[in-house]
């Protein structure tokens, strides 16, 4: 867009902004095709919309949104609560590109009670409000099956798909099917069960689906007592079986407190691109609904705004009439009739913690699923976590870690392992024999290796690592820094992994002076760092063990000129020891290794005898 056009567009948009009323409402941004790309709410329309055009935006997404705005529309409402409801409806209607997007819907099943003359109850994934009353969706499918099984045992409702009307029953168009004969249905289609009794069963089943099990239990106890008073013991026994079933189901749900009734609980957990919101509904002291859903974030929406949208959405979807909502922090713009509670202790606090546990578990499961489908995504996420934790200038695509190994200074070696994109790159591993250090001096050995490693990389123009990790604490970090920064004048971040008294990785150090970086021990990032430390330790100690073994198996034959590994193997295969080789005459030796080698070997072995 040319400069004149930009100026003309800004003048046009600011003209709209300056004429906006200072009252609650919803605003809509349109692009050059007239499509709504963003819907927002505000308690003061002019001030809120003006903020988009009055400053440079740190968020790249918001800056892109503003660059695409070509027109502004708005709707004025009476209260902030009305603005939130209107925003929710407009987002559903238009699905604007830059608004948060609810992602859950079609993958989870619901239970429907149909609107037929003789209603049916079954599971479905297709939501059509014309079909009947829907309960759910159920993110925990076993809970849904448990409910359906309970209703099936309590009420023998029809399961056939026949179209049954009052007229078809009156004209005797139906007959008893197998379900009737195996006592799964009482055949209301042939009037063996009255419609009034059938609809009573449907009404009770609806109450169970709503979570009002305590009310049904009370009704069952009352009817049971009435039948017992009339000496109708068979009917009373049938009701008792229903009561036991219902009580058993109720005991399987999470019991919180008998004093808590008709309460909604919400909690939220944020990710970079997604917000996860958990919803619990409590009735008669039991959790009767539990569902976690996702909002795909289009801009950098604050938690309060996301949670408010989630509360409105879920209460509408589930038809909740709860007057109290438990939340982790204050949320504005909700209905005046609602009581918002941010509990500090007691049963309500336990409910909030349970909701948090659910939302964290859901987030963990979703990340695991995503990582399985896209392993590279997991690697990028871990690198981003490490970058954020250490405040690194770039993603640590290449990480190098060093470790020394020696026994009292003998056979001193070091190893360097390289991890690219959080995966070991074994072709880049390097082994180092310590050349300039005498005795057991780990610090000097580390400096020698680092100097050789990065000095050579500078000479060869090899790409340097994004992060160096030392297998040790503050001392190791400092000696590495002296070489990398003071001698070689390189700017490579240096971290250290320290171990506890049980030789287990327990903390990550970074900075000068080094500070402990807080990481959860069970987190994937901490496991990656532990893997790096274990790998460099294994690599260095294996190299040291191999070097030490070669010295231990060395023999007199190794010092004889012209006697290499193959010749040595031939001799040992024939005579099995140096002593027997020494006792053999030159002719026998010549027959195996040749005359010239036999002569040299015999002379060398004779010298060894004279020396001893």
FIKE-45784 format. One record per residue: residue in one letter; x, y, z of N, C-alpha, C in turn. Coordinates in steps of 0.2 Angstrom, whole numbers, plus 5000, padded with zeros to 4 digits. Layout:
! residues N
AXYZXYZXYZ/...
***
This chain:
! residues 612
X500449945000500050005000500450065000/X500350114996500750174995500650225001/X501050275002501050315008500350355008/X500150385002499550425002498950385004/X498950315001498350275003498350255010/X498950245013498950235020498750285025/X498950345023498750405026497950415026/X497750405020496950415019496550365023/X496850305023496550245027496550265034/X497150285037497150305044496650365046/X496650415041496150465042495450445043/X495250395038494550365038494450335045/X494950285047494850245053494850285059/X495250335060495250385066494650425066/X494350435060493750475060493150435063/X493150365062492650325065492850315073/X493450305074493650295081493450355086/X493650415083493450485087492750495088/X492350465084491550465085491250415088/X491650365091491350305095491150335101/X490550305104490350325110490750295116/X490750335122491150305128490650265132/X490450205130489950165133490150095132/X489850045135489949975133489749955127/X490049905124489849885117490349835114/X490149815108490549765104490849805098/X491449795096491649825090491949765085/X491849775078492049725073492549755068/X493049725067493549745062493449705056/X493449745050493349715043493949725039/X494049675035494649685030494449715023/X494849715018494749745012494149705008/X493949645010493449615007492749615010/X492749655016492149665020492049605025/X492549565026492449505030492649525037/X492249505042492449525049493049475051/X493549515053494149475055494349475063/X493949515066494049515074493449555077/X493149515082492649545086492949555093/X492749615096493049625103492449665107/X492549665114492049695118492449745122/X492049795125492349845129491849885133/X492149905139491649945143491650015141/X492250035137492250105134492450095127/X491950095122492150085115492750125113/X492650195114493150235111493850225113/X493850215120494550205123494850145121/X494450095120494750025119494950025111/X494550045107494750045100495350095098/X495350145101495850195100496550165102/X496550125107497150095109497550055104/X497150025099497449985093497750035088/X497650095088497950145083498350195086/X498450195092498850245096499550235097/X499750165096500450155098500650095094/X501350085094501650025091501549965095/X501349905092501149845096501749795097/X501949775103502449725104502249665101/X501649645101501449575098501349585091/X501749535087501749535080501049515077/X500649475081499949455079499549515079/X499549555084499149615085499349665079/X499949675078500249725073499949705066/X499949635064499649615058498949625058/X498549615063497849625063497649695062/X498049745065497949815064498049835056/X498549805053498749815046498249795042/X497849755044497249725039496649755040/X496549805045495849835046495749885041/X495149885038494949925033494249965035/X493949935039493349965042493149945049/X492749985052492549965059491849975060/X491549925063490749925065490749915072/X490149935075490049925082489349925084/X489249895090488549885093488649915100/X488149955102488149985109487649945113/X487849925119487449885124487349925130/X486949895135486849935141487449915146/X487649855147488049835152488649795149/X489249795153489849755151489649675150/X489149655154488949585154488649575147/X488149615145487849615138488349615133/X488949655134489449655129489749585128/X489949555134490249495134489849435130/X489149435132488749395129488649405121/X488649465119488549485112489249465108/X489749475111490449455108490449385107/X490249345112490249265112489749245106/X489249275105488749255100489049275093/X489349335092489649355086490149315084/X490649295089491149255087490949185084/X490349155088490149095085489849105078/X489549155077489149165071489649175065/X490149215066490649235060491349205060/X491449175066492149135067492749185064/X492849245067493349285064494049255065/X494449275060495149245059495549255065/X495549315068495949335074495649325081/X495049295081494749285088494949215090/X494949205097495049145100494549095097/X494749025097494248985093494148915098/X493548905100493448845103493548785099/X493948735102494248685097493948615099/X493448605104493348545107492848505103/X492248535101491648505099491548435096/X491748425090491448365087491848295089/X492348305093492648235094492348205100/X492048235104491748205110491048185110/X490748125112490048115111489648145117/X488948155115488448175120487948125121/X487448135125486948095126486248135124/X485848105120485248145118484648105121/X484148145123483448125124483048155119/X482748115114482448135108481748165110/X481448205105480848235106480248195103/X480348125102479848085099479248075104/X478748045101478148035105478347985111/X478747935110479047895115479847905114/X480047945118480747965117481247915118/X481847915115482347875116482947905119/X483447865122484047895125484647855122/X485147895119485647855116486247915115/X486847885114487447925113487447955105/X487748005104487848035097488448085097/X488748095092489248145091488948205086/X488348195084488048245080487548285084/X487748355084487248395089486748435084/X486148415085485548445081485048455086/X484948525088484448535094483748525092/X483648515086482948495084482748425085/X483348385086483248315088482948295095/X483248345100483048325107483448375111/X483448345118483848375123484548345123/X485048385123485748355123486048365130/X486448315132486848315138487548295137/X488048345139488748325137488948395134/X489548385129489848325128490248295133/X490448225133490848195138491548185136/X492048215139492748205137492948135140/X492648115146492848055148492248005146/X492447965141491947925138491647865143/X492047835147491847785151491247815156/X491347875158490847905162490147905158/X490147925152489547925148489247855148/X489647805146489447735146489147715153/X489447735158489247715165488447745166/X488347805164487747835164487247805160/X487347785154486947745149486747685152/X487247645155487147585158486647585164/X486747635168486347645174485647655172/X485547705167484847715164484547655161/X484947615158484647555155484447505160/X484847505166484647455171484047485175/X484047545176483447575180482847575176/X482847595170482247605166482247565159/X481747525158481747485152481447525146/X481847565144481647615138481747585131/X481347605127481347575120482047595117/X482347545113482947565109482847555101/X482247535099482147525092482147595089/X482247595082482247655078481547675075/X481047635076480347645073480047705074/X479747735070479347795070478747785074/X478647805080478047785084477647845086/X477047845084476547905085475947885089/X475547925092474947915095474447875090/X474447905084474047875079474247805077/X474947785076475147725074475047675080/X475047695086474847655092474147635092/X473747685091473047675091472847625085/X473147625079472947585074473347515074/X473647505080473947435081474547425075/X474947475073475447455068476047425071/X476047415077476747395080476547325084/X477047285085477047225089477647215093/X477547175098478147165103478747135099/X479347165101479947135098480347095103/X480947075101481347035105481547075112/X481647135111481847175117481247165123/X480647165121480147155126480147085129/X480347035125480346965127480946955132/X481446995131482046985136482047035141/X481447065142481347115147481747175147/X481947195141482347265141481847325139/X481247305137480747355136480047335138/X479647375140478947355142478447365136/X478647375130478247385124477647435125/X477847495126477347555126477047565119/X477347535114477047545107476447495106/X476347445111475747405110475347415117/X475447475120475047495127475147445132/X475647395132475847355138476047395143/X476347455142476547505147476247575145/X475947605149475647665148476147725146/X475947765142476347825140476547865146/X476047875151476247915157476747885161/X476747815162477247785166477947795162/X477947785155478547785151478847855152/X478447915151478647975152478947995159/X478647965164478947975171479647945171/X479747885168480447855167480947905164/X480647935158481047985154481248045159/X480748065162480848125166481448115172/X481348055175481848035180482548025177/X482547995171483247985168483548055166/X483148105164483448165163483748195169/X483348185175483648215181484348185183/X484348115181485048085182485548115178/X485348125172485848155167486048225169/X485648265172485748325175486148325181/X486248265184486648255191486248255197/X485548265196485148265202484948195205/X485448155206485348085209485048085216/X485248135220484948135227484248135227/X483948185222483248195222482848125220/X483148095215482848025213482847975218/X483447975222483547925228482947945233/X482848005234482348025239481647995237/X481448005230480847985227480747905228/X481347875226481347805227481147775234/X481547805239481447785246480647795248/X480347855246479647875247479247815244/X479347805238478847755234478947685237/X479547665239479747605242479347595249/X479347645253478947645259478247645258/X477947675253477247675251477047605249/X477447565245477247505243477347455249/X477847465253477947415259477347425264/X477047485265476547505269475847465266/X475847455260475247425257475347345256/X475947325259476147255259476347235251/X476447285247476647265240477447255240/X477647195243478347185244478747175237/X478447145232478847135226478947205223/X478447255223478647315220479147355224/X479047345231479547385235480247355234/X480347285232480947255231481247285225/X480847295219481047315213481347385214/X481047425218481247495219481847495223/X481947445228482547445232483147425227/X483047385222483647365218483847435214/X483347475212483547535208483847585213/X483647585219483947635224484747605225/X484847545226485547515227485947535221/X485647525214486047545208486247615208/X485747655210485847735209486347755215/X486347725221486847735226487547715224/X487547665221488247635219488547685214/X488147705209488347755204488647815207/X488247845212488347905215489047895219/X489147835222489747825226490347825221/X490247815215490847815210491047885208/X490547935208490748005207491148035212/X491448085211491948125216491448155221/X491448135227491048165232491448215236/X491248275236491548335238491348355245/X490748375246490448395252489648395251/X489248365256488548365255488248435256/X488648485258488348555259488448595252/X488848565247488948605241488448575236/X488048625233487548605228487448655223/X487448635217487348675211487848725210/X488448705209489048755209489448735202/X489648785199490148775193490848795195/X491348755193492048775195492448775188/X492848825187493248835181493948845183/X494448825179495148835180495448835173/X496048875173496348885166497048875166/X497348845161498048835160498248865153/X498748905153498948935147499548905143/X499548905137500048885133500248945128/X500748935124500948985119500349005114/X500048945112499548955106498848935109/X498848905114498148875116498048885124/X497448895125497248905132496748845134/X496848805139496548745142496048765147/X495448755147494948775152494548715155/X494548705161494248645164493548675167/X493048635166492448645169492148585173/X491948595180491648545184490948575186/X490548535186489848555189489748505195/X489548535201489448505207488648505209/X488348445210487648445212487648395218/X487348415223487248375229487848345232/X488348385232489048365234489448315230/X489148305224489548265219489748295213/X490248285210490448305203490048265198/X489648305194489248265190489448285182/X489748335181490048355175490748365175/X491148345171491848365171492148365164/X492348425161492548435154493048485154/X493548465150494148515148494148525141/X494148595139494148615132494648665130/X494748675124495348715122495048775118/X495448835119495348895115496048905111/X495948905104496548925100496648995101/X497249025103497349095104497549125097/X497149175095497349215089497849275091/X497649305096498049365098498349345105/X498649395109498849385115498349405121/X497849365120497249375125497449365132/X497249405137497449395144497049335147/X497249305152496949255155496249265157/X496149325160495449345162494949345157/X495149365151494649375145494549305142/X495049255142494949185140494449155145/X494549155151494149125156493449145156/X493349215155492649245155492349215149/X492649205143492349185137492149105138/X492649075141492548995143491948985147/X491849025152491249025157490649035153/X490649085149489949095145489849045141/X490349015137490248965132489948895136/X490348875141490148815144489448815148/X489348875151488648875154488148875149/X488248905143487748905138487648835135/X488248805134488248735131487848685136/X488048685142487748635147487048655150/X486848715148486248745151486248755159/X486848775161486948775168486548835171/X486248825177485848875180486148895187/X486748865188487148885195487248955196/X487048975202487149045204487849065207/X488249005208488949025211489448985206/X489949025204490449005200491149015204/X491548955205492148955208492748965203/X493149015204493649035199494349045202/X494949045199495549045202495749125203/X495449165200495549235200494949275198/X494849345200494249375199494149385191/X493549385189493449385182492849435181/X492949485177492449535176491949525170/X491449565169490949565164490449505164/X490449465169489949415170489249435172/X488749395172488049415174488049445181/X487649495182487549515189487249465194/X486849415191486549365195487049315198/X487649315195488149265197488549285203/X488749235208489149245213489849215211/X490349255211491049235209491449225215/X491749165216492049145222492749135221/X493249165224493949145223494149115230/X494149045231494149025238494949015240/X495049025247495749025249495848965253/X495248925256495348865259494648825259/X494648775262494048735263493848695257/X493248665257493048625251493048655244/X492848715244492848755238493548755235/X494048775240494748775237494948705235/X494748655238494948585236494648575229/X494048595227493748595221494148625216/X494348685217494748725213495448685211/X495748655216496348625215496248555211/X495648525212495448465208495348485200/X495048545199494948575193495648585189/X496148615193496748635191497148565189/X497048515193497348445192497148425185/X496448425184496148405178496448445172/X496448505172496648545166497448535165/X497848525170498548515169498648445166/X498248395168498348325165498048325158/X497548365156497348365149497848405145/X498148455148498648485144499248435142/X499448405148500048355147499848305142/X499248275142498948225137499048255130/X498748315129498748345122499448355119/X499948375124500648385122500948315120/X500748265123501048195122500748175115/X500148185114499848165107500148205102/X500248265103500548315098501248295096/X501648275102502348255101502348185097/X501948145098501948085094501848095087/X501348135085501248155078501748195075/X502148235079502648285076503248285081/X503648235081504248235085504648295085/X504748325079505148395079504848445083/X504148445084503848495088504048495095/X504148435097504348425104505048445105/X505548435100506148465101506248535101/X505848565097505748645096505548665103/X505048635106504748655112505248655118/X505648595118506148595123506648645122/X506848655116507448715115507148775117/X506448795116506148855117506148865125/X505948805128505948805136506648825139/X507148795136507848805138508048875137/X507848895131508048965129507749015134/X507049005136506749045140507049045147/X507148985149507448975156508149005157/X508549005152509249035153509249105149/X508649125146508649195143509249195137/X509249145133509749135128509549185122/X510049215119509849255113509549215107/X509749155106509549105101509349045103/X508949005099508748935101509348895102/X509448855107510048815107510048755103/X510148765096510048705091510648655092/X511248685094511848635095512048645103/X512048595106512248595113512848555114/X513448575117514048535118514148525126/X514348465128514448455135515148415135/X515548435141516248405142516248365148/X516648315149516848285155517548255155/X517848255161518548225161518448155164/X518948115163519048045167519748025168/X519948005174520547985175520547945182/X521147915183521247875190521847905193/X521847955197522447985201522848015195/X522548035190522948075185523248025179/X523147965180523447915175522947905170/X523147895163522747885158522147945157/X522348005158521848055159521548075152/X520948075151520548085145519948135146/X519648155141519048195141518648175135/X517948195136517548175130517048235129/X516848245123516448305121515848275117/X515248275120514648255116514248315113/X513948305108513548355104512848335103/X512348375105511648365104511448415099/X511148395094510848445089510048435089/X509748485090509048485090508748435096/X509148435101508948395107509148325106/X509448305101509648235099510348225099/X510648165101511348155101511548145094/X512148185092512448185085513048145086/X513048085086513648045088514248045083/X514148065077514648075072515048135074/X514748185078515148245081515448235087/X515448175091515748165097516448165096/X516848195101517548195101517948165107/X518448125106518848105112519548145112/X519748155118520348195119520848155124/X521448145122521948125127522248185130/X522348195136522548255140523348245139/X523648305136524348305134524748345138/X524448405141524948455144524848455152/X524448415154524248415162524548355165/X524948365170525248315174524848305181/X524648245182524348235189523548245188/X523248235193522448235193522248315194/X522248345189521948415189521448425184/X520748415186520148415182520148485179/X520248545182520148605180520648625174/X521248605175521748615169521548575163/X521348515165521248465159520648495155/X520148515159519548545155519748605151/X520148645154520348705150520748685144/X521248635144521548605138521048585133/X520548545135520148515130519748575127/X519448615131519048675128519448715123/X520048725125520548765121520648735114/X520848665114520948635108520348625104/X519748615107519148605103518948675100/X518848725103518648785100519148825096/X519748815098520348845094520348815087/X520248745087520248715080519548735076/X519048745080518348755076518448825073/X518848875077518948945074519348935068/X519948895068520348895063520048865057/X519548815058519248775052518648815050/X518348865054517748895052517148855053/X517248805058516648765059516148805064/X515448795062514948825067515048815074/X515048865078515148855085514448835089/X514448805094513848785098513448845100/X512848835102512348885105512448885112/X512648835115512648825122513248775124/X513648785129514148745132513848725139/X513848655140513648635147514248595150/X514448615156515048575159514748525164/X515048465164514748415169515148435176/X514848485179515148505186514848565188/X515048595193514748655196515048715194/X515148765199515348835198516048835196/X516548795199517248795197517348775190/X517048725187517048705180516848755175/X516248785177516048845173516548895172/X516848915178517248975178517948955174/X518248895174518848885170518648885163/X518048855161517848855154517748925152/X517448965156517349035154517949075153/X518549065157519149095156519449075149/X519349015147519649005140519149035134/X518549015135518049035130518049115129/X517949145134517849225134518549255134/X518949245139519549285140520049265135/X520149205133520749185129520449185121/X519949155120519749145113519249205111/X519049245116518549305114517949285111/X517649225113517049195110516449215115/X515849225112515249235116514749175115/X514949125119514549065119514249055126/X513549055127513349045134513548975137/X513748985144513948925147513548905153/X513348845154512948825159513248765163/X513048745169513348685172512848645175/X512948585175512548535179512848505185/X512548515190512848495197512448435199/X512848385203512548325205512548325213/X512048285216511948285223512448235226/X512448215233512948175236512748095233/X512248085230512048025227512248015220/X512648065218512848075211512248075206/X511748105208511148115203511148195201/X510948205195510848275193510348305197/X510448365200509948395204509848475203/X510348505199510248575198510548595192/X510248645188510548685182510848745185/X511448765183511748825185511848875179/X511848935179511948975173512049055176/X512549085172512649155173513349155177/X513649225178514249235181514149295186/X514049285193514149225196513549175195/X513749105195513149055193512549065198/X511949055195511349055199511048985197/X510648965202510248895201509648915197/X509548885192508948895188508348845190/X507848875192507248825194506948785189/X507048725189506748675185506448615189/X505848595186505448535190505848475188/X506048435193506448375192506048325187/X505448325187505048275183504848305176/X505148365174504948395168505348365162/X505048365156505448345150506148375149/X506148445151506748485150507348455155/X507148445161507648415166507848345164/X507448305161507548235159508048245153/X507948295148508448305143509148325145/X509148365150509848385153510148325157/X509748285160510048225163510348185158/X509948175153510148125147510848155144/X510948215144511548245141512148235146/X512048245152512548235157512748155158/X512248115158512348045158512748015152/X512548045146512848025140513648045139/X513748115142514448135142514948095147/X514548075152514948035157515047965155/X514547935151514647865148515247875143/X515247925139515647925133516447935136/X516547975141517147995143517447935147/X517047905151517247845155517347785151/X517047775146517147715141517847725138/X517947785135518647805132519147785137/X519047815143519647805148519747725150/X519147685150519247615152519547585146/X519447605140519747565134520447585134/X520647645136521347665136521747625141/X521447625147521747585153521847515151/X521347485148521347415146521947395141/X522047445137522647425132523247425136/X523347465141523947465144524047405148/X523447375151523447315155523647255151/X523447255145523547195141524247195137/X524547255138525247265134525747205136/X526147185131526647135133527347155130/X527847105131528547125129528547125121/X528047085118528047085111527947155108/X527547195111527347265109527947305107/X528547295111529147335111529547315105/X529447255102529847225097529747255090/X530247285087530147325080529947265075/X529447285071529247245066528647195068/X528547185075528047145077527447185078/X526947175074526347215074525747165077/X525147195077524547155080524447085077/X524547085070524447025067524946965069/X525546995068526146945070526046925077/X525946965082525846955089525346905090/X524746905086524246865087524446795084/X524846785079525046725076525446685081/X525946725085526346695089526046675096/X525546715098525146695104524646635103/X524446625096524046575095524446505095/X525046515093525446455092525746435099/X526046485103526346465109526046485115/X525546535115525046555120525346595126/X526046605126526346645131527046675129/X527246725132527946755130528446705132/X528346675138528846625140528946565135/X528446535133528546485128528846505121/X528646575119528946595113529746605114/X529946625120530646635122531046565122/X530646515124530946445124531046415117/X530646435112530646415105531246435102/X531546385097532146405094531946445088/X532446475085532346525079532046495073/X532246425072531946395066531146385067/X530946365073530246365074529846425073/X530146485076529846545075529846565068/X530346555064530446575057529846545053/X529646475055529146445051528446475052/X528446515057527746555058527746625056/X528346665057528346735056528846755051/X529246705048529746725043530446735047/X530946725043531646725046531846785049/X531746845045532046905047531646925054/X531046925054530646935060530846895066/X530946825065531146775070531846795073/X532346825068532946845071532946905076/X532546955073532447015077532146995084/X531646955084531246935090531646905095/X532146855092532546815096533046855100/X533346905096533846955099533546995104/X532947025103532547065108532347025114/X532146965114531946925119532546915124/X533146905120533746885124534046945128/X533947005125534147065128533747075135/X533047065134532647065140532847025145/X533046965144533246915149533946945152/X534346965148535046995151534847055156/X534347095154534247155158533947135165/X533547085165533247055171533747015175/
***
